[in-house]
Amino acid sequence: MENIYIHIAEQMPSMSKANMKIAKYILENPNTVPFLTADKLAKITKVSHATVVRFATFLGCSGYPELQQYMQNSAQQQLTTTDRLKISKEVYNNEDQGIYDIFLDDISNIKSTFEKLDVKMFKQAVDKLIQSKRVYIVANRSATALGVFLQYYFQFLLDKVELIHSLENVSERLYDLNKDDVVIGISFARYTKSTIQVLEYAKEREASTIAITDNLLSPLIPYADMPLTASSQMPTFIDSFVAPLSLINALIISVGREREEKFQHKLESLEEIWEKFDIFYKK
């Protein structure tokens, strides 16, 4: 099978309810399911071990080990946008129910993210950010939206924060990067090479590195001193950034709590400027 995930999606119309539960979970978590045992997958999807085995044979495999091997092979291949669009047509084939399913998938992503959160690593990241002289946020393509949001609020809380979303001027901005700086790389499958390259360079320059990415198999992880993962899986052609944004919200609020006194003083000054230039709508 060229890609087991596409094969699973194509078989969904003829699946039983139990098989559908397994299929949907696999498609929503393609980078983690390949490393689950049959018992673990059964427990997560609330079906029996025998049902997982039957699911594998339904797909034409000799058993779960063969299915698992196919999934591990496919996990090394990043699905194209076209592939994901094809999968989404199968998963969200009921127009009305599909709308609710999207919300439910986002709820599941948030739940998965906080259940897997490494609190010790999260606190370490907060401490490093507070101690930093400069913070650089590297985010490209759709992840740029997350980078813009993070940079907008960090600029109120930290001394110097820059957003980098192009390699064209990265050398001029990072030429004196050092151990007092923090570089945050934000990328989700399909991962952008430029984000990985900048994080690798930051590691070489002994800057502290934070990765905000989808799982510990992400190519950002080898270059991250502090990996923070958030589930972004959704069986469609877009990434879900609901859980990553929740993680970023937690990061901003935690940094703000530690810098409260300085932040309050800066905010009071900004309020005067906003009032002077009549920034906000008033009735």
Summary of the structure (lengths in Angstrom):
residues: 283
radius of gyration: 21.6
end to end distance: 62.1
largest distance: 72.1
contacts: 885
relative contact order: 0.12
helix: 61%
strand: 9%
